[in-house]
Amino acid sequence: MSIPQLLVHHKGDNVGVVVVEGLEAGTEMLCVVTEDNTDFTLTANADVPIGHKIALTDLSAGDTVIKYGEDIGKMVGTAEKGGHVHVHNLKTKRW
């Protein structure tokens, strides 16, 4: 059994969280949806640190980011499918 590199908490999420150290661009990740234990693969388009997010679809400035089935912020930049999503292109709506 392979170890997942990306966890997606809810089927409606548009980002997942990297759960391994040293994820490199070009890695075909095993992604697991924790809500129903389904899985899929996705290629990372960037080196992404553990705990950071990866886009599951193309995201543009102004798009709402969904994690845990909840609105966690809006994109202030872009991220292609498989791209890094973090403070450089995502702003929380909390502050």
C-alpha positions as CSV (number, residue, x, y, z in Angstrom):
1,M,0.0,0.0,0.0
2,S,1.3,3.4,-0.9
3,I,1.5,6.3,1.5
4,P,-0.6,9.4,0.5
5,Q,1.3,12.6,-0.1
6,L,-1.8,14.8,-0.2
7,L,-4.9,14.8,2.0
8,V,-8.2,16.3,0.9
9,H,-10.7,16.6,3.8
10,H,-14.0,17.0,1.9
11,K,-15.2,16.0,-1.5
12,G,-16.1,19.6,-2.3
13,D,-12.6,21.0,-1.5
14,N,-10.5,22.7,-4.2
15,V,-7.2,22.3,-2.3
16,G,-5.5,19.5,-0.5
17,V,-2.7,19.5,2.2
18,V,0.8,18.1,1.6
19,V,1.5,15.5,4.3
20,V,5.1,14.5,3.5
21,E,8.4,16.2,3.7
22,G,10.3,17.1,0.5
23,L,7.5,17.0,-2.0
24,E,9.1,17.9,-5.4
25,A,7.7,19.2,-8.6
26,G,6.8,16.4,-11.0
27,T,5.8,14.0,-8.2
28,E,2.7,12.0,-9.1
29,M,1.0,12.2,-5.7
30,L,-1.4,9.7,-4.1
31,C,-4.2,11.9,-2.9
32,V,-6.8,10.6,-0.3
33,V,-10.2,12.1,0.4
34,T,-10.6,11.6,4.2
35,E,-14.4,12.2,4.0
36,D,-15.0,8.9,2.2
37,N,-11.5,7.3,1.9
38,T,-11.5,7.5,-1.9
39,D,-8.2,8.3,-3.7
40,F,-6.9,9.8,-6.9
41,T,-3.6,10.9,-8.4
42,L,-2.4,14.4,-9.2
43,T,1.0,15.7,-10.3
44,A,2.7,18.4,-8.2
45,N,3.7,21.4,-10.4
46,A,6.1,22.8,-7.7
47,D,8.2,21.9,-4.7
48,V,5.7,22.2,-1.9
49,P,6.5,22.1,1.9
50,I,4.6,19.9,4.3
51,G,1.5,21.5,5.6
52,H,1.0,23.8,2.5
53,K,-1.8,23.4,0.1
54,I,-2.0,22.3,-3.5
55,A,-4.7,23.3,-6.0
56,L,-7.0,20.5,-7.2
57,T,-8.3,22.7,-10.0
58,D,-7.0,25.9,-11.7
59,L,-7.6,28.8,-9.3
60,S,-7.6,32.5,-10.3
61,A,-7.5,35.7,-8.4
62,G,-10.8,36.2,-6.7
63,D,-11.7,32.5,-6.5
64,T,-12.9,31.2,-3.1
65,V,-10.7,28.5,-1.6
66,I,-12.5,25.6,0.0
67,K,-10.9,23.3,2.6
68,Y,-12.7,21.1,5.1
69,G,-15.8,21.9,3.0
70,E,-15.5,25.6,4.2
71,D,-14.5,28.9,2.7
72,I,-11.0,29.6,4.1
73,G,-10.1,32.6,1.9
74,K,-9.8,34.0,-1.5
75,M,-7.1,33.8,-4.1
76,V,-5.1,37.0,-4.6
77,G,-3.0,35.3,-7.3
78,T,-3.2,32.2,-9.5
79,A,-2.4,28.6,-9.0
80,E,-2.7,26.0,-11.7
81,K,-4.0,22.5,-11.0
82,G,-1.2,20.8,-9.0
83,G,0.2,24.3,-8.0
84,H,1.3,25.6,-4.6
85,V,-1.4,27.6,-2.7
86,H,-0.1,29.5,0.4
87,V,0.2,33.1,1.6
88,H,1.8,34.3,-1.7
89,N,-1.5,33.7,-3.5
90,L,-4.1,33.1,-0.9
91,K,-5.5,35.6,1.7
92,T,-7.7,34.6,4.6
93,K,-10.9,36.4,5.1
94,R,-10.4,36.4,8.8
95,W,-8.0,39.4,8.8
